[in-house]
Amino acid sequence: SQAHQDTTIRLALALASSSSSIARSRHLHPSGIGNVKAMARMVGSPPSIRKLSCTFLLLLAGEKTPTVSSFASPERSSILSSGRATPVRTGRSDTSLFGVRTAVRRARDSILSRERTDKDLKDGIAFFYDRSSKLWEDVWGEHMHHGYYVPEDRTDHVQAQIDLIDEVLKWAGADDGEPPKKVVDVGCGIGGSSRHIVGKYEGSTAQGITLSPYQANRGNELAKERGLSDRASFQVADALNMPFEDSTFDLVWSLESGEHMPDKSKFVRELMRVAAPGGRLIVVTWCHRDLEAGEPCLSEKEEKLLAKINRAYYLPRWCSVDDYVKLLEKEGAVGIKREDWSYIIAPFWKAVIKSSLNLKSVVGLLKSGFSTIRGAYAMLLMLKGFNSGLIKFGLI
């Protein structure tokens, strides 16, 4: 409620102005937590709200952000501190990320659903998927995307995800004529699509890129386990600055990664740059609805819903399928077609939410940390967006 938000903001301001030891500390030790509670009492809010606000701020303080460039395992990852990478240590005050000032800033930004900077988005995406990918694989398997629900009452969800890949390839004409030989998987997750594609098309190879070191490492592990390491490989790289030569791939594949790109124009330019002449580019992505004729922008209510989702999933501002088509036309793409598959994937979010309602999923969620928990809550917001027609599942 507005009253709860106002109280939390007051608490944040009180903490920010405090000169107590917790404000000077770099970690939230137990003694520091006591100082937080003391400051909450000074705000004068009811005990229940103080407890909620303190918990909220402390959780936000624990939402650390590792560097994208680190290839270390999660146990040896680094976090950002004053613009440089600092190894995580226990029992010492090494980083301001755990400090009250950072907690206050994050609490404020989360409450107000403020947009993140491009750097925060990049670092946050890596951290979010480093923490959540194992849980997703444990519950849903290697494919980290929607499923193809035709018929809509199907319950074989893992197969539905595999079918989505095949149906998208079929829709795009990749099954017609000469099959693709060199594939790039932009935003590859743990490599499910790449491994499926090279298994589908004999003699093909795939290279996947992701911002998450965990995902890249896990993708390579799975490729090795299945005897595909010579045909499918994965690395940490930025989709807005791909480490590939021009005109390299005859199939450029982006399945549910475009929504993470802060600069959609640069994203499309990079996709077109690495595509070979006569190659095929497939973008499947979350978009907001197309604007009506004479409609300058989305409604305030719609923008607020998307802003809340953005905070949870480390997303920039959204665009429409129509925006993508215009960007592709500008870059010289030909044979462009588009389709809305929102109705085809509609049962997916309900299935994901239902799958989380068991002990194994709940325990895994709690172990994954606050950012993953917040992402789970945002599934309800995604469902709301799909049901209202605001969010579209676009194929281009």
Secondary structure, DSSP 8 states (H G I E B T S, - for coil): -HHHHHHHHHHHHHHHH--SHHHH-SS--HHHHHHHHHHHHHHT--HHHHHHHHHHHHHHHT---B-TT--S-GGG-EEEETTEEEE--SSS---GGGSHHHHHHHHHHHHTT----HHHHHHHHHHHHHHHHHHHHHHH-S--S----SSTT---HHHHHHHHHHHHHHHHTTTSSS--SEEEEET-TTSHHHHHHHHHSTT-EEEEEES-HHHHHHHHHHHHHTT-TTTEEEEE--TTS-SS-TT-EEEEEEES-GGG-S-HHHHHHHHHHHEEEEEEEEEEEEEE----TT--S--HHHHHHHHHHHHHHT-----BHHHHHHHHHHTT--S---EE-HHHHTHHHHHHHHHTSSHHHHHHHHHH-HHHHHHHHHHHHHHHHHHHT-EEEEE-
